Amino acid sequence: MPAPENSEDFPLAEARGLVAHLMKPKPYIYWADLILNVVLGWGGFYLVVVTPAFSTVNIMAFIVSAFSLYRVAIFIHELVHLKKGTFKLFIAFWNIIGGFPLLIPSFTYHGVHSDHHRRDTYGTNEDGEYLPFGAEEGWKIIAYVFLSLILPFLFLARFLILTPLSWFNKKLTHYAWERASSLTIDLSYRRPRPTKLDGEHWRLQEICATIYAWTGAALIYFSIIPIKVFIVWYLVTLLIFTMNSLRTLGAHAYRNPGDVKMSVPDQFLDSVDVTGGILSPFWAPVGLRYHATHHLFPQMPYHSLGAAHDLLVRDLSTNALYLSATRRNLWHALSTLWEDSRLSQLK
């Protein structure tokens, strides 16, 4: 069952009224947050490259770099939800300092993530960001995490090899877009033909990411920069994809078998808020530990989600359903998902 039977009793209108004043994004928070983590991320990256391997400074610099760049990368989620036509400079800056060097330009998430929030798509077989982990065998949960080991190489191959070839072959152009242009968790997902939801400049972004990939490869090949740069890049992106896979598993209950269309309350009750754990801002940055609340209010800026959660817990006339989507920490979220998967196999 995708959600509790009384999901229609969720006080959605009341909830919207309580948080209406929290819907406006504050640009100075976006810029300050991003710039700080860019400086820490790429500054730490440089220190990892120039310091002796496994020295104290080297290890600390890697931790700071990896988690700061993880936060930078997760901003891609926020970009999708910004009002169209706003934050143009911010989006361009994010691509230049985050999306292109990490090989995740923003077009890889636009459109795809919009479908994830549509009532007719969420949790169905057309949702590339959803798999019924909570209703299937547990090994699929483990396999999804281990997929992170090869994801950096897949993205590198996409822009280093597949993209240039696709410019000269229509079949490869179609394949590159349909099968290799989406940040999804469903490997069978086929991306529909480009629309306005995919962004106006996706082709330019593709070219820029390819230039970044080829420039990096050339600099290493001609010994202008050491091979250690690539090794550090792989390890940093490996941590980013691994942490994001754990965050993704903890973001939903994943109980929908794929053939049920879900209302907004259903989507909320199939999602997860993680309210505790001092490490939550690190493994679920940019507000994503409040993922259930985010599905109630997709346009709410990340810096307001915590305040919205506290307000709804305190002031909703009945908050039992709202609290039912809460987990104490990441372990609680993951263990609940695993238990749901185990129980589903006993039925």
VENTA-V558806 format. One record per run of one state. SS is the DSSP state (hx for helix, st for strand, lp for the rest). FROM is the first residue (numbers start at 1). TO is the last residue. If there is no record, write none. Layout:
ss | from | to
SS | FROM | TO
SS | FROM | TO
This chain:
ss | from | to
lp | 1 | 6
hx | 7 | 9
lp | 10 | 11
hx | 12 | 22
lp | 23 | 26
hx | 27 | 50
lp | 51 | 55
hx | 56 | 81
lp | 82 | 87
hx | 88 | 99
lp | 100 | 105
hx | 106 | 108
lp | 109 | 111
hx | 112 | 117
lp | 118 | 132
hx | 133 | 135
lp | 136 | 138
hx | 139 | 146
lp | 147 | 147
hx | 148 | 166
lp | 167 | 169
hx | 170 | 179
lp | 180 | 195
hx | 196 | 198
lp | 199 | 201
hx | 202 | 221
lp | 222 | 227
hx | 228 | 249
lp | 250 | 251
st | 252 | 252
lp | 253 | 263
hx | 264 | 269
lp | 270 | 270
st | 271 | 271
lp | 272 | 272
st | 273 | 274
lp | 275 | 279
hx | 280 | 283
lp | 284 | 289
st | 290 | 290
hx | 291 | 296
lp | 297 | 301
hx | 302 | 315
lp | 316 | 319
hx | 320 | 323
lp | 324 | 325
st | 326 | 327
lp | 328 | 329
hx | 330 | 346
lp | 347 | 347
